Amino acid sequence: MSTEARERREQLSAELRDEPAESFGQLAPDQLATLADALKRQRESRAAGLNEAAEEALKLVPALARGPVRRILFR
C-alpha cells in the first residue's frame, strides 16, 4: 500500500471513527479521499441542522429563561 493510500485510509478511519472494512482497500486513494470528504460534509451538515433545531426550540422557552436554559443545555 502506498503512502498516499495509507494516509487516505487513515483519513477515512478518522471520519468513520472506526477501521474501514478490508474491501475499502480496493479503492483508489482519490476515491478514499472523496468518501472521507463526503462523510465529513454530511456530519457537519447534520450538526448545523441540530444547532438550528435547538435554537428554534429555545424560542418556546420564555425570554427571561432562555439564557439559563441555553447554558444548562449547551455547556
Beta strands, then each sheet from edge to edge (+ up, - down):
end
